[in-house]
Amino acid sequence: MSLVTEPQVWILMGVFSTTIFAVIGVQTAAIMRVVRVEVGSLRTEMALRFENVDRRFAEVDRRFEQVDQRFEQVDQRFEQVDRRFEQVDRRFDAMSMKIDGLDRDVRYLMRREIDDTDS
């Protein structure tokens, strides 16, 4: 004598299957919610870190621009020094020509003086 009939077994199997699928569905939804939250927090953290990296790169770029400006100033100063050296070179050349002229004149005068005293 069986207390459970065949239709009751099928109903119990259907209820059990439905319960299992419902539990799997609820668990899957919960897991998906957790994954979405974790991915969202990871996305937020990564965005903050990339913003920090971008800020640091911007600071490095600013410093390089300052270094470039200083190098440009140094280049301008070297150009000024080069121009001054060119002016000094021209003055030395002019003085050298004047000294050569004076030396030639002194030799000429000395020869004339020596020739005048010999005669």
Backbone as CSV, one residue per row, in Angstrom:
resi,resn,N_x,N_y,N_z,CA_x,CA_y,CA_z,C_x,C_y,C_z
1,MET,0.796,-1.153,0.000,0.000,0.000,0.000,0.865,1.253,0.000
2,SER,0.620,1.990,-0.984,1.445,3.171,-1.178,0.643,4.406,-0.819
3,LEU,1.231,5.234,-0.063,0.553,6.450,0.344,0.690,7.536,-0.705
4,VAL,1.730,7.454,-1.507,1.977,8.479,-2.519,1.592,7.911,-3.867
5,THR,0.763,8.636,-4.601,0.355,8.194,-5.932,1.291,8.774,-6.975
6,GLU,1.174,8.238,-8.178,2.063,8.688,-9.265,1.903,10.176,-9.576
7,PRO,0.677,10.720,-9.648,0.572,12.155,-9.890,1.217,12.986,-8.786
8,GLN,1.147,12.494,-7.582,1.780,13.235,-6.492,3.305,13.244,-6.653
9,VAL,3.874,12.132,-7.136,5.321,12.077,-7.383,5.701,13.099,-8.438
10,TRP,4.905,13.172,-9.509,5.204,14.136,-10.574,5.082,15.570,-10.055
11,ILE,4.110,15.800,-9.212,3.958,17.147,-8.644,5.146,17.469,-7.743
12,LEU,5.547,16.508,-6.923,6.707,16.724,-6.056,7.982,16.968,-6.878
13,MET,8.138,16.223,-7.969,9.309,16.437,-8.835,9.250,17.819,-9.478
14,GLY,8.056,18.247,-9.887,7.905,19.577,-10.482,8.205,20.671,-9.479
15,VAL,7.695,20.523,-8.249,7.959,21.517,-7.192,9.448,21.546,-6.876
16,PHE,10.036,20.353,-6.755,11.467,20.279,-6.461,12.283,20.926,-7.590
17,SER,11.973,20.632,-8.848,12.684,21.214,-9.994,12.510,22.725,-10.016
18,THR,11.276,23.161,-9.773,11.022,24.603,-9.766,11.809,25.270,-8.653
19,THR,11.844,24.645,-7.494,12.610,25.200,-6.367,14.088,25.268,-6.703
20,ILE,14.624,24.212,-7.282,16.043,24.187,-7.656,16.336,25.298,-8.670
21,PHE,15.506,25.408,-9.708,15.718,26.448,-10.719,15.563,27.842,-10.114
22,ALA,14.635,28.011,-9.176,14.463,29.307,-8.524,15.685,29.663,-7.689
23,VAL,16.192,28.685,-6.950,17.391,28.921,-6.134,18.566,29.257,-7.040
24,ILE,18.721,28.495,-8.125,19.815,28.777,-9.075,19.646,30.166,-9.662
25,GLY,18.423,30.533,-10.000,18.174,31.864,-10.558,18.484,32.969,-9.570
26,VAL,18.051,32.802,-8.311,18.319,33.813,-7.273,19.818,33.908,-7.018
27,GLN,20.499,32.768,-6.933,21.937,32.768,-6.705,22.677,33.423,-7.879
28,THR,22.269,33.120,-9.082,22.889,33.723,-10.267,22.680,35.236,-10.264
29,ALA,21.475,35.673,-9.935,21.193,37.111,-9.884,22.048,37.782,-8.809
30,ALA,22.171,37.118,-7.642,22.985,37.682,-6.555,24.451,37.760,-6.968
31,ILE,24.925,36.708,-7.580,26.325,36.695,-8.035,26.539,37.791,-9.085
32,MET,25.593,37.919,-10.008,25.721,38.948,-11.054,25.728,40.342,-10.432
33,ARG,24.872,40.554,-9.404,24.839,41.840,-8.726,26.188,42.134,-8.060
34,VAL,26.746,41.136,-7.386,28.046,41.292,-6.726,29.123,41.582,-7.760
35,VAL,29.098,40.853,-8.866,30.098,41.062,-9.927,29.968,42.476,-10.481
36,ARG,28.743,42.948,-10.714,28.546,44.311,-11.231,29.084,45.345,-10.252
37,VAL,28.798,45.148,-8.961,29.286,46.087,-7.948,30.814,46.083,-7.923
38,GLU,31.401,44.902,-7.943,32.868,44.805,-7.904,33.495,45.413,-9.155
39,VAL,32.925,45.140,-10.303,33.447,45.719,-11.549,33.290,47.237,-11.517
40,GLY,32.161,47.706,-10.991,31.956,49.153,-10.880,32.974,49.794,-9.960
41,SER,33.243,49.161,-8.813,34.238,49.722,-7.894,35.630,49.648,-8.492
42,LEU,35.913,48.565,-9.218,37.200,48.460,-9.904,37.336,49.551,-10.953
43,ARG,36.258,49.798,-11.692,36.262,50.849,-12.703,36.532,52.212,-12.054
44,THR,35.871,52.470,-10.914,36.068,53.738,-10.204,37.503,53.868,-9.718
45,GLU,38.034,52.801,-9.125,39.401,52.839,-8.622,40.398,53.044,-9.766
46,MET,40.193,52.341,-10.866,41.091,52.490,-12.011,41.015,53.909,-12.585
47,ALA,39.807,54.462,-12.634,39.653,55.828,-13.144,40.403,56.803,-12.254
48,LEU,40.306,56.639,-10.939,41.031,57.518,-10.013,42.531,57.380,-10.189
49,ARG,42.981,56.151,-10.333,44.429,55.949,-10.506,44.920,56.537,-11.831
50,PHE,44.133,56.362,-12.878,44.532,56.945,-14.159,44.518,58.460,-14.094
51,GLU,43.579,59.029,-13.339,43.572,60.481,-13.164,44.840,60.933,-12.450
52,ASN,45.260,60.159,-11.432,46.509,60.484,-10.735,47.701,60.391,-11.682
53,VAL,47.724,59.353,-12.489,48.819,59.204,-13.460,48.800,60.357,-14.461
54,ASP,47.613,60.697,-14.952,47.508,61.825,-15.885,47.973,63.116,-15.237
55,ARG,47.622,63.318,-13.978,48.042,64.528,-13.263,49.568,64.566,-13.120
56,ARG,50.141,63.406,-12.811,51.606,63.353,-12.687,52.284,63.608,-14.029
57,PHE,51.731,63.039,-15.086,52.311,63.306,-16.409,52.191,64.785,-16.768
58,ALA,51.085,65.396,-16.398,50.920,66.827,-16.663,51.972,67.624,-15.895
59,GLU,52.250,67.212,-14.668,53.278,67.897,-13.879,54.657,67.706,-14.504
60,VAL,54.927,66.498,-14.961,56.215,66.240,-15.624,56.322,67.085,-16.897
61,ASP,55.237,67.156,-17.669,55.234,67.984,-18.875,55.511,69.442,-18.526
62,ARG,54.891,69.922,-17.446,55.100,71.312,-17.028,56.566,71.531,-16.658
63,ARG,57.136,70.575,-15.946,58.551,70.712,-15.563,59.453,70.686,-16.793
64,PHE,59.145,69.827,-17.758,59.943,69.797,-18.977,59.829,71.111,-19.738
65,GLU,58.641,71.704,-19.717,58.480,73.002,-20.364,59.335,74.050,-19.671
66,GLN,59.411,74.003,-18.333,60.267,74.929,-17.603,61.734,74.704,-17.958
67,VAL,62.125,73.429,-18.046,63.508,73.112,-18.419,63.790,73.618,-19.835
68,ASP,62.840,73.423,-20.749,63.005,73.917,-22.116,63.171,75.434,-22.133
69,GLN,62.374,76.125,-21.332,62.487,77.587,-21.263,63.858,77.990,-20.744
70,ARG,64.331,77.286,-19.740,65.659,77.615,-19.196,66.749,77.348,-20.229
71,PHE,66.622,76.252,-20.965,67.609,75.985,-22.014,67.567,77.068,-23.090
72,GLU,66.373,77.530,-23.419,66.263,78.620,-24.391,66.952,79.874,-23.859
73,GLN,66.796,80.161,-22.560,67.468,81.311,-21.967,68.981,81.135,-22.016
74,VAL,69.440,79.921,-21.713,70.888,79.654,-21.774,71.385,79.812,-23.201
75,ASP,70.617,79.310,-24.181,70.998,79.467,-25.583,71.099,80.938,-25.957
76,GLN,70.131,81.735,-25.497,70.175,83.173,-25.796,71.409,83.818,-25.171
77,ARG,71.732,83.423,-23.950,72.930,83.977,-23.298,74.192,83.573,-24.050
78,PHE,74.257,82.318,-24.498,75.424,81.887,-25.265,75.529,82.662,-26.579
79,GLU,74.395,82.940,-27.201,74.424,83.741,-28.421,74.951,85.137,-28.131
80,GLN,74.558,85.719,-26.997,75.066,87.035,-26.617,76.568,86.977,-26.379
81,VAL,77.016,85.924,-25.697,78.453,85.766,-25.438,79.197,85.592,-26.761
82,ASP,78.646,84.806,-27.686,79.274,84.632,-29.002,79.399,85.968,-29.726
83,ARG,78.331,86.783,-29.679,78.408,88.103,-30.334,79.482,88.968,-29.696
84,ARG,79.569,88.922,-28.379,80.601,89.727,-27.696,81.997,89.249,-28.066
85,PHE,82.183,87.930,-28.141,83.491,87.409,-28.542,83.815,87.815,-29.979
86,GLU,82.816,87.818,-30.839,83.045,88.281,-32.205,83.464,89.744,-32.213
87,GLN,82.839,90.559,-31.374,83.228,91.971,-31.275,84.658,92.083,-30.759
88,VAL,84.997,91.302,-29.749,86.365,91.327,-29.202,87.352,90.888,-30.269
89,ASP,86.998,89.841,-31.047,87.872,89.384,-32.129,88.109,90.502,-33.139
90,ARG,87.040,91.198,-33.512,87.198,92.301,-34.473,88.088,93.396,-33.891
91,ARG,87.893,93.692,-32.608,88.732,94.725,-31.983,90.190,94.287,-31.933
92,PHE,90.423,93.006,-31.585,91.804,92.514,-31.581,92.410,92.562,-32.978
93,ASP,91.617,92.203,-33.984,92.122,92.283,-35.354,92.467,93.725,-35.715
94,ALA,91.600,94.654,-35.330,91.857,96.068,-35.627,93.092,96.539,-34.877
95,MET,93.225,96.137,-33.609,94.417,96.536,-32.841,95.671,95.905,-33.430
96,SER,95.562,94.678,-33.847,96.706,94.006,-34.448,97.148,94.741,-35.711
97,MET,96.161,95.153,-36.515,96.519,95.905,-37.728,97.166,97.247,-37.363
98,LYS,96.663,97.909,-36.336,97.242,99.183,-35.901,98.652,98.983,-35.365
99,ILE,98.846,97.909,-34.578,100.181,97.627,-34.032,101.142,97.292,-35.157
100,ASP,100.667,96.504,-36.160,101.510,96.209,-37.311,101.896,97.485,-38.037
101,GLY,100.911,98.382,-38.175,101.202,99.669,-38.822,102.187,100.477,-38.006
102,LEU,102.011,100.522,-36.694,102.947,101.242,-35.828,104.334,100.616,-35.887
103,ASP,104.392,99.297,-35.882,105.671,98.603,-35.957,106.381,98.946,-37.263
104,ARG,105.629,98.953,-38.355,106.200,99.301,-39.656,106.710,100.743,-39.639
105,ASP,105.909,101.650,-39.046,106.327,103.052,-38.974,107.560,103.225,-38.102
106,VAL,107.607,102.502,-36.969,108.769,102.600,-36.082,110.002,102.064,-36.786
107,ARG,109.885,100.980,-37.496,111.041,100.460,-38.252,111.509,101.458,-39.299
108,TYR,110.524,102.018,-39.985,110.884,102.999,-41.013,111.619,104.179,-40.384
109,LEU,111.091,104.673,-39.269,111.732,105.807,-38.597,113.102,105.423,-38.059
110,MET,113.225,104.229,-37.534,114.526,103.791,-37.016,115.544,103.671,-38.150
111,ARG,115.123,103.168,-39.292,116.046,103.075,-40.425,116.459,104.460,-40.889
112,ARG,115.484,105.330,-40.937,115.794,106.698,-41.352,116.752,107.346,-40.383
113,GLU,116.521,107.132,-39.098,117.397,107.729,-38.068,118.791,107.132,-38.183
114,ILE,118.851,105.820,-38.354,120.160,105.167,-38.464,120.857,105.643,-39.733
115,ASP,120.091,105.759,-40.834,120.697,106.221,-42.086,121.168,107.676,-41.959
116,ASP,120.431,108.510,-41.250,120.792,109.908,-41.062,122.030,110.040,-40.193
117,THR,122.191,109.203,-39.203,123.363,109.290,-38.346,124.587,108.715,-39.033
118,ASP,124.414,107.814,-39.955,125.553,107.241,-40.681,126.049,108.207,-41.755
119,SER,125.250,109.036,-42.251,125.691,109.895,-43.332,126.329,111.148,-42.905
